[in-house]
Amino acid sequence: MERSPKNYILSLLLCFFLGTLGIHRFYVGKIGTGILMILTLGGLYIWQLIDLILIIVGQFRDKQGRFIKP
């Protein structure tokens, strides 16, 4: 699978500090799920935690399905 041009460190920091607002999802182009994260406060932090883990292990994808890797 192709590698995303989105910055890994920026995605990780956005998720860690602003993850409950879904800002990292807006950054990678996932606007719809970003809005859902705002409305649910990151699924009461569970969704944020899952995304954070996915980013750390390199399995988080951008809108085009490309992996965001270090």
mmCIF file as Biopython writes it, N, C-alpha, C and O atoms, coordinates in Angstrom:
data_model
#
loop_
_atom_site.group_PDB
_atom_site.id
_atom_site.type_symbol
_atom_site.label_atom_id
_atom_site.label_alt_id
_atom_site.label_comp_id
_atom_site.label_asym_id
_atom_site.label_entity_id
_atom_site.label_seq_id
_atom_site.pdbx_PDB_ins_code
_atom_site.Cartn_x
_atom_site.Cartn_y
_atom_site.Cartn_z
_atom_site.occupancy
_atom_site.B_iso_or_equiv
_atom_site.auth_seq_id
_atom_site.auth_asym_id
_atom_site.pdbx_PDB_model_num
ATOM 1   N N  . MET A ? 1  ? 0.844   -1.179 0.000  1.0 0.0 1  A 1 
ATOM 2   C CA . MET A ? 1  ? 0.000   0.000  0.000  1.0 0.0 1  A 1 
ATOM 3   C C  . MET A ? 1  ? 0.886   1.238  0.000  1.0 0.0 1  A 1 
ATOM 4   O O  . MET A ? 1  ? 1.981   1.240  0.563  1.0 0.0 1  A 1 
ATOM 5   N N  . GLU A ? 2  ? 0.408   2.254  -0.621 1.0 0.0 2  A 1 
ATOM 6   C CA . GLU A ? 2  ? 1.119   3.512  -0.778 1.0 0.0 2  A 1 
ATOM 7   C C  . GLU A ? 2  ? 1.201   4.296  0.539  1.0 0.0 2  A 1 
ATOM 8   O O  . GLU A ? 2  ? 0.317   4.185  1.388  1.0 0.0 2  A 1 
ATOM 9   N N  . ARG A ? 3  ? 2.252   5.075  0.699  1.0 0.0 3  A 1 
ATOM 10  C CA . ARG A ? 3  ? 2.456   5.899  1.889  1.0 0.0 3  A 1 
ATOM 11  C C  . ARG A ? 3  ? 1.823   7.280  1.684  1.0 0.0 3  A 1 
ATOM 12  O O  . ARG A ? 3  ? 1.938   7.867  0.609  1.0 0.0 3  A 1 
ATOM 13  N N  . SER A ? 4  ? 1.161   7.789  2.714  1.0 0.0 4  A 1 
ATOM 14  C CA . SER A ? 4  ? 0.499   9.087  2.655  1.0 0.0 4  A 1 
ATOM 15  C C  . SER A ? 4  ? 1.514   10.227 2.729  1.0 0.0 4  A 1 
ATOM 16  O O  . SER A ? 4  ? 2.535   10.105 3.406  1.0 0.0 4  A 1 
ATOM 17  N N  . PRO A ? 5  ? 1.238   11.326 2.041  1.0 0.0 5  A 1 
ATOM 18  C CA . PRO A ? 5  ? 2.120   12.496 2.150  1.0 0.0 5  A 1 
ATOM 19  C C  . PRO A ? 5  ? 1.903   13.268 3.458  1.0 0.0 5  A 1 
ATOM 20  O O  . PRO A ? 5  ? 2.657   14.193 3.759  1.0 0.0 5  A 1 
ATOM 21  N N  . LYS A ? 6  ? 0.892   12.900 4.225  1.0 0.0 6  A 1 
ATOM 22  C CA . LYS A ? 6  ? 0.615   13.577 5.499  1.0 0.0 6  A 1 
ATOM 23  C C  . LYS A ? 6  ? 1.711   13.253 6.508  1.0 0.0 6  A 1 
ATOM 24  O O  . LYS A ? 6  ? 2.250   12.147 6.523  1.0 0.0 6  A 1 
ATOM 25  N N  . ASN A ? 7  ? 2.032   14.229 7.346  1.0 0.0 7  A 1 
ATOM 26  C CA . ASN A ? 7  ? 3.118   14.109 8.308  1.0 0.0 7  A 1 
ATOM 27  C C  . ASN A ? 7  ? 2.714   13.241 9.493  1.0 0.0 7  A 1 
ATOM 28  O O  . ASN A ? 7  ? 1.700   13.489 10.146 1.0 0.0 7  A 1 
ATOM 29  N N  . TYR A ? 8  ? 3.525   12.217 9.760  1.0 0.0 8  A 1 
ATOM 30  C CA . TYR A ? 8  ? 3.262   11.268 10.844 1.0 0.0 8  A 1 
ATOM 31  C C  . TYR A ? 8  ? 3.282   11.956 12.220 1.0 0.0 8  A 1 
ATOM 32  O O  . TYR A ? 8  ? 2.362   11.776 13.018 1.0 0.0 8  A 1 
ATOM 33  N N  . ILE A ? 9  ? 4.321   12.736 12.491 1.0 0.0 9  A 1 
ATOM 34  C CA . ILE A ? 9  ? 4.470   13.390 13.800 1.0 0.0 9  A 1 
ATOM 35  C C  . ILE A ? 9  ? 3.322   14.367 14.037 1.0 0.0 9  A 1 
ATOM 36  O O  . ILE A ? 9  ? 2.762   14.412 15.132 1.0 0.0 9  A 1 
ATOM 37  N N  . LEU A ? 10 ? 2.969   15.146 13.018 1.0 0.0 10 A 1 
ATOM 38  C CA . LEU A ? 10 ? 1.865   16.093 13.168 1.0 0.0 10 A 1 
ATOM 39  C C  . LEU A ? 10 ? 0.551   15.349 13.439 1.0 0.0 10 A 1 
ATOM 40  O O  . LEU A ? 10 ? -0.238  15.774 14.283 1.0 0.0 10 A 1 
ATOM 41  N N  . SER A ? 11 ? 0.316   14.251 12.731 1.0 0.0 11 A 1 
ATOM 42  C CA . SER A ? 11 ? -0.892  13.455 12.967 1.0 0.0 11 A 1 
ATOM 43  C C  . SER A ? 11 ? -0.924  12.925 14.396 1.0 0.0 11 A 1 
ATOM 44  O O  . SER A ? 11 ? -1.961  12.961 15.059 1.0 0.0 11 A 1 
ATOM 45  N N  . LEU A ? 12 ? 0.214   12.437 14.860 1.0 0.0 12 A 1 
ATOM 46  C CA . LEU A ? 12 ? 0.327   11.899 16.218 1.0 0.0 12 A 1 
ATOM 47  C C  . LEU A ? 12 ? 0.066   12.983 17.264 1.0 0.0 12 A 1 
ATOM 48  O O  . LEU A ? 12 ? -0.678  12.755 18.218 1.0 0.0 12 A 1 
ATOM 49  N N  . LEU A ? 13 ? 0.665   14.148 17.093 1.0 0.0 13 A 1 
ATOM 50  C CA . LEU A ? 13 ? 0.476   15.247 18.054 1.0 0.0 13 A 1 
ATOM 51  C C  . LEU A ? 13 ? -0.955  15.775 18.040 1.0 0.0 13 A 1 
ATOM 52  O O  . LEU A ? 13 ? -1.523  16.059 19.095 1.0 0.0 13 A 1 
ATOM 53  N N  . LEU A ? 14 ? -1.535  15.907 16.856 1.0 0.0 14 A 1 
ATOM 54  C CA . LEU A ? 14 ? -2.922  16.366 16.769 1.0 0.0 14 A 1 
ATOM 55  C C  . LEU A ? 14 ? -3.864  15.383 17.461 1.0 0.0 14 A 1 
ATOM 56  O O  . LEU A ? 14 ? -4.792  15.795 18.156 1.0 0.0 14 A 1 
ATOM 57  N N  . CYS A ? 15 ? -3.629  14.102 17.275 1.0 0.0 15 A 1 
ATOM 58  C CA . CYS A ? 15 ? -4.471  13.094 17.920 1.0 0.0 15 A 1 
ATOM 59  C C  . CYS A ? 15 ? -4.292  13.120 19.434 1.0 0.0 15 A 1 
ATOM 60  O O  . CYS A ? 15 ? -5.266  13.031 20.181 1.0 0.0 15 A 1 
ATOM 61  N N  . PHE A ? 16 ? -3.052  13.240 19.882 1.0 0.0 16 A 1 
ATOM 62  C CA . PHE A ? 16 ? -2.776  13.218 21.317 1.0 0.0 16 A 1 
ATOM 63  C C  . PHE A ? 16 ? -3.389  14.423 22.023 1.0 0.0 16 A 1 
ATOM 64  O O  . PHE A ? 16 ? -4.041  14.275 23.057 1.0 0.0 16 A 1 
ATOM 65  N N  . PHE A ? 17 ? -3.181  15.619 21.466 1.0 0.0 17 A 1 
ATOM 66  C CA . PHE A ? 17 ? -3.625  16.832 22.154 1.0 0.0 17 A 1 
ATOM 67  C C  . PHE A ? 17 ? -5.048  17.271 21.798 1.0 0.0 17 A 1 
ATOM 68  O O  . PHE A ? 17 ? -5.736  17.842 22.645 1.0 0.0 17 A 1 
ATOM 69  N N  . LEU A ? 18 ? -5.502  17.021 20.575 1.0 0.0 18 A 1 
ATOM 70  C CA . LEU A ? 18 ? -6.821  17.486 20.140 1.0 0.0 18 A 1 
ATOM 71  C C  . LEU A ? 18 ? -7.692  16.347 19.606 1.0 0.0 18 A 1 
ATOM 72  O O  . LEU A ? 18 ? -8.644  16.576 18.860 1.0 0.0 18 A 1 
ATOM 73  N N  . GLY A ? 19 ? -7.358  15.132 19.996 1.0 0.0 19 A 1 
ATOM 74  C CA . GLY A ? 19 ? -8.048  13.956 19.469 1.0 0.0 19 A 1 
ATOM 75  C C  . GLY A ? 19 ? -9.524  13.889 19.773 1.0 0.0 19 A 1 
ATOM 76  O O  . GLY A ? 19 ? -10.297 13.390 18.956 1.0 0.0 19 A 1 
ATOM 77  N N  . THR A ? 20 ? -9.938  14.381 20.934 1.0 0.0 20 A 1 
ATOM 78  C CA . THR A ? 20 ? -11.370 14.320 21.255 1.0 0.0 20 A 1 
ATOM 79  C C  . THR A ? 20 ? -12.183 15.214 20.328 1.0 0.0 20 A 1 
ATOM 80  O O  . THR A ? 20 ? -13.390 15.019 20.178 1.0 0.0 20 A 1 
ATOM 81  N N  . LEU A ? 21 ? -11.533 16.189 19.707 1.0 0.0 21 A 1 
ATOM 82  C CA . LEU A ? 21 ? -12.213 17.059 18.747 1.0 0.0 21 A 1 
ATOM 83  C C  . LEU A ? 21 ? -12.058 16.558 17.308 1.0 0.0 21 A 1 
ATOM 84  O O  . LEU A ? 21 ? -12.616 17.143 16.380 1.0 0.0 21 A 1 
ATOM 85  N N  . GLY A ? 22 ? -11.303 15.480 17.127 1.0 0.0 22 A 1 
ATOM 86  C CA . GLY A ? 22 ? -11.152 14.887 15.802 1.0 0.0 22 A 1 
ATOM 87  C C  . GLY A ? 22 ? -10.296 15.692 14.843 1.0 0.0 22 A 1 
ATOM 88  O O  . GLY A ? 22 ? -10.386 15.495 13.631 1.0 0.0 22 A 1 
ATOM 89  N N  . ILE A ? 23 ? -9.471  16.590 15.350 1.0 0.0 23 A 1 
ATOM 90  C CA . ILE A ? 23 ? -8.668  17.456 14.488 1.0 0.0 23 A 1 
ATOM 91  C C  . ILE A ? 23 ? -7.725  16.643 13.596 1.0 0.0 23 A 1 
ATOM 92  O O  . ILE A ? 23 ? -7.489  17.020 12.448 1.0 0.0 23 A 1 
ATOM 93  N N  . HIS A ? 24 ? -7.190  15.544 14.104 1.0 0.0 24 A 1 
ATOM 94  C CA . HIS A ? 24 ? -6.311  14.700 13.291 1.0 0.0 24 A 1 
ATOM 95  C C  . HIS A ? 24 ? -7.053  14.108 12.101 1.0 0.0 24 A 1 
ATOM 96  O O  . HIS A ? 24 ? -6.456  13.890 11.047 1.0 0.0 24 A 1 
ATOM 97  N N  . ARG A ? 25 ? -8.339  13.846 12.257 1.0 0.0 25 A 1 
ATOM 98  C CA . ARG A ? 25 ? -9.128  13.298 11.153 1.0 0.0 25 A 1 
ATOM 99  C C  . ARG A ? 25 ? -9.391  14.368 10.091 1.0 0.0 25 A 1 
ATOM 100 O O  . ARG A ? 25 ? -9.391  14.064 8.898  1.0 0.0 25 A 1 
ATOM 101 N N  . PHE A ? 26 ? -9.616  15.611 10.511 1.0 0.0 26 A 1 
ATOM 102 C CA . PHE A ? 26 ? -9.735  16.698 9.538  1.0 0.0 26 A 1 
ATOM 103 C C  . PHE A ? 26 ? -8.425  16.843 8.764  1.0 0.0 26 A 1 
ATOM 104 O O  . PHE A ? 26 ? -8.438  17.065 7.554  1.0 0.0 26 A 1 
ATOM 105 N N  . TYR A ? 27 ? -7.295  16.718 9.466  1.0 0.0 27 A 1 
ATOM 106 C CA . TYR A ? 27 ? -5.974  16.857 8.836  1.0 0.0 27 A 1 
ATOM 107 C C  . TYR A ? 27 ? -5.756  15.821 7.735  1.0 0.0 27 A 1 
ATOM 108 O O  . TYR A ? 27 ? -5.173  16.147 6.701  1.0 0.0 27 A 1 
ATOM 109 N N  . VAL A ? 28 ? -6.204  14.595 7.928  1.0 0.0 28 A 1 
ATOM 110 C CA . VAL A ? 28 ? -5.989  13.549 6.918  1.0 0.0 28 A 1 
ATOM 111 C C  . VAL A ? 28 ? -7.130  13.472 5.902  1.0 0.0 28 A 1 
ATOM 112 O O  . VAL A ? 28 ? -7.123  12.597 5.036  1.0 0.0 28 A 1 
ATOM 113 N N  . GLY A ? 29 ? -8.106  14.371 5.995  1.0 0.0 29 A 1 
ATOM 114 C CA . GLY A ? 29 ? -9.174  14.446 5.000  1.0 0.0 29 A 1 
ATOM 115 C C  . GLY A ? 29 ? -10.456 13.716 5.356  1.0 0.0 29 A 1 
ATOM 116 O O  . GLY A ? 29 ? -11.375 13.650 4.539  1.0 0.0 29 A 1 
ATOM 117 N N  . LYS A ? 30 ? -10.534 13.171 6.550  1.0 0.0 30 A 1 
ATOM 118 C CA . LYS A ? 30 ? -11.729 12.433 6.958  1.0 0.0 30 A 1 
ATOM 119 C C  . LYS A ? 30 ? -12.683 13.389 7.695  1.0 0.0 30 A 1 
ATOM 120 O O  . LYS A ? 30 ? -12.819 13.340 8.918  1.0 0.0 30 A 1 
ATOM 121 N N  . ILE A ? 31 ? -13.332 14.253 6.914  1.0 0.0 31 A 1 
ATOM 122 C CA . ILE A ? 31 ? -14.156 15.318 7.471  1.0 0.0 31 A 1 
ATOM 123 C C  . ILE A ? 31 ? -15.393 14.771 8.203  1.0 0.0 31 A 1 
ATOM 124 O O  . ILE A ? 31 ? -15.728 15.231 9.295  1.0 0.0 31 A 1 
ATOM 125 N N  . GLY A ? 32 ? -16.052 13.805 7.602  1.0 0.0 32 A 1 
ATOM 126 C CA . GLY A ? 32 ? -17.273 13.240 8.200  1.0 0.0 32 A 1 
ATOM 127 C C  . GLY A ? 32 ? -17.036 12.644 9.574  1.0 0.0 32 A 1 
ATOM 128 O O  . GLY A ? 32 ? -17.784 12.921 10.511 1.0 0.0 32 A 1 
ATOM 129 N N  . THR A ? 33 ? -16.001 11.827 9.700  1.0 0.0 33 A 1 
ATOM 130 C CA . THR A ? 33 ? -15.714 11.222 11.003 1.0 0.0 33 A 1 
ATOM 131 C C  . THR A ? 33 ? -15.126 12.247 11.969 1.0 0.0 33 A 1 
ATOM 132 O O  . THR A ? 33 ? -15.244 12.095 13.185 1.0 0.0 33 A 1 
ATOM 133 N N  . GLY A ? 34 ? -14.492 13.288 11.431 1.0 0.0 34 A 1 
ATOM 134 C CA . GLY A ? 34 ? -14.023 14.376 12.285 1.0 0.0 34 A 1 
ATOM 135 C C  . GLY A ? 34 ? -15.190 15.076 12.958 1.0 0.0 34 A 1 
ATOM 136 O O  . GLY A ? 34 ? -15.134 15.389 14.148 1.0 0.0 34 A 1 
ATOM 137 N N  . ILE A ? 35 ? -16.246 15.320 12.194 1.0 0.0 35 A 1 
ATOM 138 C CA . ILE A ? 35 ? -17.448 15.954 12.757 1.0 0.0 35 A 1 
ATOM 139 C C  . ILE A ? 35 ? -18.090 15.038 13.797 1.0 0.0 35 A 1 
ATOM 140 O O  . ILE A ? 35 ? -18.524 15.499 14.853 1.0 0.0 35 A 1 
ATOM 141 N N  . LEU A ? 36 ? -18.150 13.739 13.495 1.0 0.0 36 A 1 
ATOM 142 C CA . LEU A ? 36 ? -18.706 12.792 14.474 1.0 0.0 36 A 1 
ATOM 143 C C  . LEU A ? 36 ? -17.902 12.785 15.775 1.0 0.0 36 A 1 
ATOM 144 O O  . LEU A ? 36 ? -18.468 12.678 16.863 1.0 0.0 36 A 1 
ATOM 145 N N  . MET A ? 37 ? -16.580 12.901 15.652 1.0 0.0 37 A 1 
ATOM 146 C CA . MET A ? 37 ? -15.752 12.926 16.862 1.0 0.0 37 A 1 
ATOM 147 C C  . MET A ? 37 ? -16.019 14.182 17.689 1.0 0.0 37 A 1 
ATOM 148 O O  . MET A ? 37 ? -16.003 14.131 18.919 1.0 0.0 37 A 1 
ATOM 149 N N  . ILE A ? 38 ? -16.262 15.304 17.023 1.0 0.0 38 A 1 
ATOM 150 C CA . ILE A ? 38 ? -16.604 16.530 17.761 1.0 0.0 38 A 1 
ATOM 151 C C  . ILE A ? 38 ? -17.917 16.325 18.511 1.0 0.0 38 A 1 
ATOM 152 O O  . ILE A ? 38 ? -18.028 16.676 19.686 1.0 0.0 38 A 1 
ATOM 153 N N  . LEU A ? 39 ? -18.901 15.761 17.834 1.0 0.0 39 A 1 
ATOM 154 C CA . LEU A ? 39 ? -20.218 15.588 18.442 1.0 0.0 39 A 1 
ATOM 155 C C  . LEU A ? 39 ? -20.220 14.589 19.594 1.0 0.0 39 A 1 
ATOM 156 O O  . LEU A ? 39 ? -21.032 14.703 20.512 1.0 0.0 39 A 1 
ATOM 157 N N  . THR A ? 40 ? -19.307 13.601 19.552 1.0 0.0 40 A 1 
ATOM 158 C CA . THR A ? 40 ? -19.275 12.583 20.610 1.0 0.0 40 A 1 
ATOM 159 C C  . THR A ? 40 ? -18.085 12.742 21.552 1.0 0.0 40 A 1 
ATOM 160 O O  . THR A ? 40 ? -17.846 11.896 22.414 1.0 0.0 40 A 1 
ATOM 161 N N  . LEU A ? 41 ? -17.336 13.843 21.377 1.0 0.0 41 A 1 
ATOM 162 C CA . LEU A ? 41 ? -16.097 14.063 22.144 1.0 0.0 41 A 1 
ATOM 163 C C  . LEU A ? 41 ? -15.160 12.866 22.039 1.0 0.0 41 A 1 
ATOM 164 O O  . LEU A ? 41 ? -14.674 12.336 23.038 1.0 0.0 41 A 1 
ATOM 165 N N  . GLY A ? 42 ? -14.927 12.467 20.819 1.0 0.0 42 A 1 
ATOM 166 C CA . GLY A ? 42 ? -14.004 11.352 20.574 1.0 0.0 42 A 1 
ATOM 167 C C  . GLY A ? 42 ? -14.549 10.032 21.057 1.0 0.0 42 A 1 
ATOM 168 O O  . GLY A ? 42 ? -13.783 9.150  21.447 1.0 0.0 42 A 1 
ATOM 169 N N  . GLY A ? 43 ? -15.867 9.879  21.038 1.0 0.0 43 A 1 
ATOM 170 C CA . GLY A ? 43 ? -16.453 8.628  21.528 1.0 0.0 43 A 1 
ATOM 171 C C  . GLY A ? 43 ? -16.117 8.423  22.987 1.0 0.0 43 A 1 
ATOM 172 O O  . GLY A ? 43 ? -15.815 7.314  23.429 1.0 0.0 43 A 1 
ATOM 173 N N  . LEU A ? 44 ? -16.178 9.537  23.737 1.0 0.0 44 A 1 
ATOM 174 C CA . LEU A ? 44 ? -15.802 9.546  25.156 1.0 0.0 44 A 1 
ATOM 175 C C  . LEU A ? 44 ? -14.379 9.020  25.331 1.0 0.0 44 A 1 
ATOM 176 O O  . LEU A ? 44 ? -14.109 8.179  26.189 1.0 0.0 44 A 1 
ATOM 177 N N  . TYR A ? 45 ? -13.491 9.530  24.508 1.0 0.0 45 A 1 
ATOM 178 C CA . TYR A ? 45 ? -12.051 9.256  24.545 1.0 0.0 45 A 1 
ATOM 179 C C  . TYR A ? 45 ? -11.659 7.879  23.999 1.0 0.0 45 A 1 
ATOM 180 O O  . TYR A ? 45 ? -10.479 7.642  23.739 1.0 0.0 45 A 1 
ATOM 181 N N  . ILE A ? 46 ? -12.604 6.983  23.822 1.0 0.0 46 A 1 
ATOM 182 C CA . ILE A ? 46 ? -12.265 5.642  23.334 1.0 0.0 46 A 1 
ATOM 183 C C  . ILE A ? 46 ? -11.810 5.705  21.884 1.0 0.0 46 A 1 
ATOM 184 O O  . ILE A ? 46 ? -10.817 5.079  21.514 1.0 0.0 46 A 1 
ATOM 185 N N  . TRP A ? 47 ? -12.531 6.457  21.065 1.0 0.0 47 A 1 
ATOM 186 C CA . TRP A ? 47 ? -12.197 6.598  19.650 1.0 0.0 47 A 1 
ATOM 187 C C  . TRP A ? 47 ? -10.830 7.259  19.500 1.0 0.0 47 A 1 
ATOM 188 O O  . TRP A ? 47 ? -10.033 6.865  18.649 1.0 0.0 47 A 1 
ATOM 189 N N  . GLN A ? 48 ? -10.564 8.266  20.332 1.0 0.0 48 A 1 
ATOM 190 C CA . GLN A ? 48 ? -9.265  8.936  20.312 1.0 0.0 48 A 1 
ATOM 191 C C  . GLN A ? 48 ? -8.149  7.945  20.651 1.0 0.0 48 A 1 
ATOM 192 O O  . GLN A ? 48 ? -7.110  7.937  19.990 1.0 0.0 48 A 1 
ATOM 193 N N  . LEU A ? 49 ? -8.349  7.129  21.649 1.0 0.0 49 A 1 
ATOM 194 C CA . LEU A ? 49 ? -7.343  6.160  22.061 1.0 0.0 49 A 1 
ATOM 195 C C  . LEU A ? 49 ? -7.070  5.140  20.949 1.0 0.0 49 A 1 
ATOM 196 O O  . LEU A ? 49 ? -5.917  4.795  20.688 1.0 0.0 49 A 1 
ATOM 197 N N  . ILE A ? 50 ? -8.117  4.669  20.307 1.0 0.0 50 A 1 
ATOM 198 C CA . ILE A ? 50 ? -7.960  3.716  19.204 1.0 0.0 50 A 1 
ATOM 199 C C  . ILE A ? 50 ? -7.171  4.354  18.053 1.0 0.0 50 A 1 
ATOM 200 O O  . ILE A ? 50 ? -6.253  3.741  17.508 1.0 0.0 50 A 1 
ATOM 201 N N  . ASP A ? 51 ? -7.538  5.597  17.688 1.0 0.0 51 A 1 
ATOM 202 C CA . ASP A ? 51 ? -6.819  6.286  16.622 1.0 0.0 51 A 1 
ATOM 203 C C  . ASP A ? 51 ? -5.363  6.520  17.002 1.0 0.0 51 A 1 
ATOM 204 O O  . ASP A ? 51 ? -4.474  6.371  16.164 1.0 0.0 51 A 1 
ATOM 205 N N  . LEU A ? 52 ? -5.112  6.882  18.247 1.0 0.0 52 A 1 
ATOM 206 C CA . LEU A ? 52 ? -3.743  7.113  18.706 1.0 0.0 52 A 1 
ATOM 207 C C  . LEU A ? 52 ? -2.901  5.839  18.561 1.0 0.0 52 A 1 
ATOM 208 O O  . LEU A ? 52 ? -1.763  5.888  18.094 1.0 0.0 52 A 1 
ATOM 209 N N  . ILE A ? 53 ? -3.459  4.728  18.958 1.0 0.0 53 A 1 
ATOM 210 C CA . ILE A ? 53 ? -2.752  3.447  18.826 1.0 0.0 53 A 1 
ATOM 211 C C  . ILE A ? 53 ? -2.504  3.119  17.344 1.0 0.0 53 A 1 
ATOM 212 O O  . ILE A ? 53 ? -1.414  2.682  16.976 1.0 0.0 53 A 1 
ATOM 213 N N  . LEU A ? 54 ? -3.516  3.332  16.506 1.0 0.0 54 A 1 
ATOM 214 C CA . LEU A ? 54 ? -3.357  3.064  15.070 1.0 0.0 54 A 1 
ATOM 215 C C  . LEU A ? 54 ? -2.264  3.936  14.455 1.0 0.0 54 A 1 
ATOM 216 O O  . LEU A ? 54 ? -1.496  3.467  13.616 1.0 0.0 54 A 1 
ATOM 217 N N  . ILE A ? 55 ? -2.190  5.191  14.864 1.0 0.0 55 A 1 
ATOM 218 C CA . ILE A ? 55 ? -1.150  6.074  14.345 1.0 0.0 55 A 1 
ATOM 219 C C  . ILE A ? 55 ? 0.223   5.596  14.801 1.0 0.0 55 A 1 
ATOM 220 O O  . ILE A ? 55 ? 1.159   5.541  14.003 1.0 0.0 55 A 1 
ATOM 221 N N  . ILE A ? 56 ? 0.348   5.253  16.074 1.0 0.0 56 A 1 
ATOM 222 C CA . ILE A ? 56 ? 1.636   4.816  16.619 1.0 0.0 56 A 1 
ATOM 223 C C  . ILE A ? 56 ? 2.163   3.576  15.897 1.0 0.0 56 A 1 
ATOM 224 O O  . ILE A ? 56 ? 3.351   3.501  15.586 1.0 0.0 56 A 1 
ATOM 225 N N  . VAL A ? 57 ? 1.292   2.607  15.631 1.0 0.0 57 A 1 
ATOM 226 C CA . VAL A ? 57 ? 1.739   1.368  14.983 1.0 0.0 57 A 1 
ATOM 227 C C  . VAL A ? 57 ? 1.758   1.462  13.451 1.0 0.0 57 A 1 
ATOM 228 O O  . VAL A ? 57 ? 2.096   0.489  12.777 1.0 0.0 57 A 1 
ATOM 229 N N  . GLY A ? 58 ? 1.396   2.632  12.898 1.0 0.0 58 A 1 
ATOM 230 C CA . GLY A ? 58 ? 1.469   2.837  11.455 1.0 0.0 58 A 1 
ATOM 231 C C  . GLY A ? 58 ? 0.329   2.245  10.666 1.0 0.0 58 A 1 
ATOM 232 O O  . GLY A ? 58 ? 0.492   1.948  9.483  1.0 0.0 58 A 1 
ATOM 233 N N  . GLN A ? 59 ? -0.822  2.064  11.285 1.0 0.0 59 A 1 
ATOM 234 C CA . GLN A ? 59 ? -1.973  1.480  10.598 1.0 0.0 59 A 1 
ATOM 235 C C  . GLN A ? 59 ? -3.098  2.481  10.337 1.0 0.0 59 A 1 
ATOM 236 O O  . GLN A ? 59 ? -4.158  2.098  9.842  1.0 0.0 59 A 1 
ATOM 237 N N  . PHE A ? 60 ? -2.887  3.749  10.660 1.0 0.0 60 A 1 
ATOM 238 C CA . PHE A ? 60 ? -3.894  4.779  10.422 1.0 0.0 60 A 1 
ATOM 239 C C  . PHE A ? 60 ? -3.791  5.215  8.961  1.0 0.0 60 A 1 
ATOM 240 O O  . PHE A ? 60 ? -2.689  5.378  8.438  1.0 0.0 60 A 1 
ATOM 241 N N  . ARG A ? 61 ? -4.923  5.403  8.311  1.0 0.0 61 A 1 
ATOM 242 C CA . ARG A ? 61 ? -4.950  5.740  6.888  1.0 0.0 61 A 1 
ATOM 243 C C  . ARG A ? 61 ? -5.556  7.118  6.652  1.0 0.0 61 A 1 
ATOM 244 O O  . ARG A ? 61 ? -6.378  7.595  7.434  1.0 0.0 61 A 1 
ATOM 245 N N  . ASP A ? 62 ? -5.131  7.746  5.559  1.0 0.0 62 A 1 
ATOM 246 C CA . ASP A ? 62 ? -5.736  9.016  5.167  1.0 0.0 62 A 1 
ATOM 247 C C  . ASP A ? 62 ? -7.001  8.738  4.352  1.0 0.0 62 A 1 
ATOM 248 O O  . ASP A ? 62 ? -7.416  7.587  4.213  1.0 0.0 62 A 1 
ATOM 249 N N  . LYS A ? 63 ? -7.603  9.785  3.823  1.0 0.0 63 A 1 
ATOM 250 C CA . LYS A ? 63 ? -8.865  9.641  3.098  1.0 0.0 63 A 1 
ATOM 251 C C  . LYS A ? 63 ? -8.749  8.730  1.866  1.0 0.0 63 A 1 
ATOM 252 O O  . LYS A ? 63 ? -9.711  8.056  1.496  1.0 0.0 63 A 1 
ATOM 253 N N  . GLN A ? 64 ? -7.577  8.717  1.240  1.0 0.0 64 A 1 
ATOM 254 C CA . GLN A ? 64 ? -7.366  7.883  0.054  1.0 0.0 64 A 1 
ATOM 255 C C  . GLN A ? 64 ? -6.935  6.457  0.397  1.0 0.0 64 A 1 
ATOM 256 O O  . GLN A ? 64 ? -6.653  5.665  -0.503 1.0 0.0 64 A 1 
ATOM 257 N N  . GLY A ? 65 ? -6.883  6.124  1.683  1.0 0.0 65 A 1 
ATOM 258 C CA . GLY A ? 65 ? -6.532  4.777  2.097  1.0 0.0 65 A 1 
ATOM 259 C C  . GLY A ? 65 ? -5.041  4.522  2.205  1.0 0.0 65 A 1 
ATOM 260 O O  . GLY A ? 65 ? -4.616  3.376  2.352  1.0 0.0 65 A 1 
ATOM 261 N N  . ARG A ? 66 ? -4.237  5.582  2.132  1.0 0.0 66 A 1 
ATOM 262 C CA . ARG A ? 66 ? -2.782  5.434  2.234  1.0 0.0 66 A 1 
ATOM 263 C C  . ARG A ? 66 ? -2.360  5.505  3.702  1.0 0.0 66 A 1 
ATOM 264 O O  . ARG A ? 66 ? -2.900  6.294  4.478  1.0 0.0 66 A 1 
ATOM 265 N N  . PHE A ? 67 ? -1.396  4.673  4.068  1.0 0.0 67 A 1 
ATOM 266 C CA . PHE A ? 67 ? -0.931  4.617  5.453  1.0 0.0 67 A 1 
ATOM 267 C C  . PHE A ? 67 ? -0.111  5.845  5.816  1.0 0.0 67 A 1 
ATOM 268 O O  . PHE A ? 67 ? 0.695   6.328  5.020  1.0 0.0 67 A 1 
ATOM 269 N N  . ILE A ? 68 ? -0.330  6.346  7.040  1.0 0.0 68 A 1 
ATOM 270 C CA . ILE A ? 68 ? 0.480   7.435  7.582  1.0 0.0 68 A 1 
ATOM 271 C C  . ILE A ? 68 ? 1.531   6.774  8.454  1.0 0.0 68 A 1 
ATOM 272 O O  . ILE A ? 68 ? 1.240   6.293  9.548  1.0 0.0 68 A 1 
ATOM 273 N N  . LYS A ? 69 ? 2.765   6.759  7.948  1.0 0.0 69 A 1 
ATOM 274 C CA . LYS A ? 69 ? 3.857   6.046  8.626  1.0 0.0 69 A 1 
ATOM 275 C C  . LYS A ? 69 ? 4.998   6.990  8.938  1.0 0.0 69 A 1 
ATOM 276 O O  . LYS A ? 69 ? 5.161   8.028  8.296  1.0 0.0 69 A 1 
ATOM 277 N N  . PRO A ? 70 ? 5.799   6.607  9.952  1.0 0.0 70 A 1 
ATOM 278 C CA . PRO A ? 70 ? 6.974   7.444  10.283 1.0 0.0 70 A 1 
ATOM 279 C C  . PRO A ? 70 ? 8.034   7.389  9.194  1.0 0.0 70 A 1 
ATOM 280 O O  . PRO A ? 70 ? 9.077   8.031  9.316  1.0 0.0 70 A 1 
#
